[in-house]
Amino acid sequence: MTSAPAPSHCDQDQPIGFIGLGVMGQPMALNLARAGTPLIVWNRSPEAVEPLRVAGAAVAGSVAEVFACARIVILMLVNEAALDSVLERGTPGFQELVSGSVVVSMGSNPPDYSKALAAEIEAAGGRYVEAPVSGSRKPAEAGQLVAMLGGDPGTVAKVAPLLAPMCRETVICGPAGSALMLKLAVNLYLNTMLAGLAEAMHFAGRNGLDLSTFKAALDAGPMACDVTRVKIPMLAARDFSVQAATADAFNSTGLIADAARAAGLATPLLDISRALYGESVDLGNGRLDMVSVIEAIEARTAALDGSDAAPGASR
C-alpha cells in the first residue's frame, strides 16, 4: 500500500480522524464535530458519513486518507476482525498506516487482543490507547458515555481531553488490556441486569400487574437508574429499536466468559444470560435492542406450559 497524499482539507487545523460510524460511532463523531473538533471521517457504508458532512466534518475517500490527514485516529469498530481489516494488520500497509499515528480504539475487544495490537503498533512506530465506553446509543447521542482508558500514561493523558464531547467521565485504568478487562466487568453486570429486568417485566405482565405501576415502584426504589428509566418503557411498549444490539450483547457475554474461564472463574449468572441472548438472536433479534431478550424468556415460558403462545405474551 502507498500512503495517500494529504488532501487539501488537511491544511486546516490538524483534524482528528474517526473511522466507524455505526450505531454508536455516528453519534459519537457528531458530538465531536458539533463541539468544533476538526474531524475527518470514513465509514465502510458511505451513507453513514452524510450527517457528519452536514456537521462540518471532512469526508475521506479511504482509510489511508484519514491516516495521512490526522495524527490521532479514533476507531469505533464492531470487533477485532473489522479492526484488523481497517488497519491492514498482517500486511506491509499496517506500518505505513500507523507509523507516527496515535490509534485510539473505542470498541470492545478481548484484552489479550488489545495488548498484542498495542505491541504491534508501537513496534511499527505508532502509539495506541484503548478507550472502550460504557453506554448505549442514547448516552452516545447525549455525550454521556463513560470511557475507560488504557495505554502508555503520556499518550493516555494526551487523548483523554479529546474525548470530552463524547464522554462525561474518563476512567484511567493502567496499561493496555486493563481498560478492556474493566469493560468486561462492567458489561457482566449490565448484561445480567438487563436479562433480570426483562424477566421481572415478564413476571409482572404474566401476573396481570400494570406495567406503569411496576415502573413507578422501581423508580421510587434503590434500583432506579438510567438503565431502568430507559429500558422499562421500551419493554412495556415492545419497542426494540436498537440502542445496544442483542447480537452485540451476546458477543459481549462470550468475551466475558472467555476471560472468566482463562482466570478459572465461575460465572453462573452470566452463563444463563448468555444463553438467553443467544436464544433471542436465534429468534431473529440480533440487530434489535438487547431488551428483545424478553422474547427468549417468553419462549421458555411457552415451552414450560406447553402453550403455542408466540413471543409477546407478557404484554
N, C-alpha and C positions, 0 to 999 in steps of 0.2 A: 504494500500500500504506500502511496506517496502522500505526504502531508498536504492538506489543502492550503492554498494561499489564504491569508487573512482577507476576508471580504471588506468592502468599503465601510459597512456599518461598524466594523471594529475600530474605526477612527474615533468613535465616541468614547466616553469613559469606559474603561475596560469592563465588559459585561461579565455577569455570572452565567454560566451555561446551565441549562436544565433539560434533561432527557428523560422522557417517560411521563406522558400527560393522560394517565388513566383516571380511574375513579378518585384516587387520592392526589395524584400528581398534578392534574389540571388545576384544581382549586388552590393547591399549594403554590404553584407557579404564578397564578393570577394574583395571589396576595403579595408576592414579591414585586410583580410588575406594578400593581396599584400603589405600592409603598414607594415607588420611584426607583427601585433597583434596576439598573441597566441589565437587560436579560437577552440572551439568545437561546432559542428553544428548538428542539427537534423531537418528533414522535414518529413511530413506525406507521401509524394510521394518520395521514395528513390532515383529515378533517378536525382532529382534536386541537390543532395549532391555531385555528381561526380566532377563538376568543382571546388568545394571547396576542395575536397580531393586532386585534382591535384595542387591547390594553396597552399597546405600545412596545411590545417585545419584538425583537428581530427574529425572523424565522430562518433557520438554517436549512440547507438542502441536503445535509448529510451529517453524520456523527463527526466525521473528520473536520467539517467546517466549524462545528461547535468547539472542538478542542483547539483549532487554530486560532479561534477568536477569544476564548476565555481561558484564564489560568485556573479558575476554580469551576469545576463542573459537578453539578448535583445530579444524581441518578435516582429515579424513583421507579424501579422496575419490579415486575411481578415475582421473579425468582432468580436463582443463580444461573440458570440456563440463559435467560434473557440478558443478564448482566455480562456473562462471558461472551455472548454473541455481540453485544454492543461494543464491548471493549476489544473485540477480536483477540481474546485471550488464547494463547497457544499458537499464535501466528506472529510473523515479523511486524505486523501492523500494531500489535499491542504496545510495544516500546515506543513506536512513533507517536501513538496517541497520548500515552500517559507521561512520557518524559517531560519534566518541568511543570506538570499539572498537579493540582490538588483534586483528588477524586473523592467525592462525598456520596456515599451510598446510604439512602434513607429507606430502602426496602428491608424486608425481613428475610434473612438468610441464616443458615446454620453458623454458629460461632466459629467452628473449625474452618469452614469455608472462608469466612471473613479474615481470619488470621493468615491463611495461605495467600489470599488475594492481596492483603496488605504487604506481605513479604515480597510478592512478585512486583507490585507497583513500586515499592521502594528500591528494589534491585534494578528496576528499569529507569530509575531517576525521577520518579514521581513521589507524591505523598498521598496518604489515604486516611480518611476519617469515616467510621461507621456512625450513622445517626438515625437508627430506627425510631419511629414515632409511635406513640400511644394515642389512639383516637381513630374515629371513622370519618366518613365524608362530611357530616355536619360540623364537627370541630375543625376539620380541614378548611371548610368554607369560611368559618369564623376566625381563623387564625389562632385556634385554641388547642393545638396539638401540644404534646409533651415529647421533646426529643431527648434521647439517651445517647450520649456521645462517647465513643471510644477511639483511641489512637494516640499518636505522639502528642504530649501536652502542649507543645508550642503550636502545632498545627490545629489542634482542637480549639485553642484559645483564639486563633485567627478566624476559624469557621463559625464558632458559636454566635457572635453578634449578627452574622448574616442571616441567621435563621429566625430572628425576632419577628418579622412579619408573618411567619407561618406558625410559630410556636410560642405559647405563653410562658413555657418553662423549658429550660435545658438542664439536664442532669449529667454531670461529668462522671464517668464510670471507671475510667482506667484505660489500659491498653486495648488494642483491637481484640475483639471477641467478647469483652466484658459487657459492652452495651447490648449486644445481641443476646447474651445469656440473660441479662436483666429483662430484656423484652420478652423472652420466653417465659420467665417467671410471671411477669405482668399478664401475659396472654393466657397462661394457665388459669389464673383467677378469672379473667374476663370470659374465656370460653366456657368454663364450668358454671360461672354465674349466669350467663345468657341461657344455657341449657336449663338451669334450675328455674329461671324466671319463666321460660316457656312452659315448663312442666307445671309450675304453680298456676299460670293462666289457664292451662288445660284443665287442671284440677278444679279451679274456681268455676270455669264455664260449664263443665260437665255436672257440677253440683248445683247448678241453677243460680249461682251468685251473679249479681250485677257487676260487670267488669269495671264500670266507673267507680263503684264503691270500693272494689278491690284496689284500684289505683289510689283512691283517696286515703285508704288505710295505709298503704305502703308509703305514700308521700308524706304522711304525718309521722312516720316512724324512723328508726335509726338506719334502715336500709335504703332510704331515699337517696338518689344520686342522679347525676346527669344521664347515666345509662338507663335507669328505670324510667325517668321522665320522658326520654325519647322512645324507648322500646315498648313500653306498655301500650301507648296509643297505637303504635304500629301493629302490635299483636291483636289488639281489640278490633282494629279496622281491617285486619288481614291485608295490611299494606306491607308488601315485601320488596318495595322499591329499594334498590341497593344503596346501603351506606357502608357496609362491610360484607363482602360476598360470602356465601356459605362455603363455596369451594376454597376460598382463602382461609376461612376458619378451620376447615378440615385439614388443609395443608399445614396450618399453624400447629394443630394438635399433633400432627405427625412429627414436626420438628421438635416439639417439646418431648414427645415420647422417646424419640431417638436420643436426645440429650439425657433424659432421665435414665434410660437403660444403660447408657455409657457410664453413668455415675452409680449404677446399681440401686436406683431408687424405685420404689413402688409409686404408682400414680392412679389409684383406684377411681377417683372422680374424673380425672382426665380420660381414662380409658372408656368409660361409659359415654362421656360427652363426645369423644372421637367417633364412637360407633354411631351415635345419633346424627352427627353432622354428615358422616358418610352415607347414612340411610337417606338423609334429606337430599344429598347430591344425587343419589340413585333415583330419587323421585323426580329429578329434572330441575332441581332448585339451585344448581351450582352457582349461577350468576345472579340469583336473588339474594336479598339480605339474609344474614345468618339467623334472624329470628324465624326463618322458614323451618328451622329445626322443630318447631311445634308440629309440623306435618309428619315428621318421623315418629313423634310421640303419639300422635293421633292414630297412625298406622299400627303402632304396637297395641294401643287400646282396642282397635278394631279386631286385631288378631286374638287378643286376650278374651274378648267377649263373643267372638265368633260372628260378629256382625260384618256386613258388607259396606259399612259407612265409609265414605270417602274422606280424605283429609279435609278439615274444615268443620268437623262435628263439634268442636268446642266453642263455636261462635255462639 
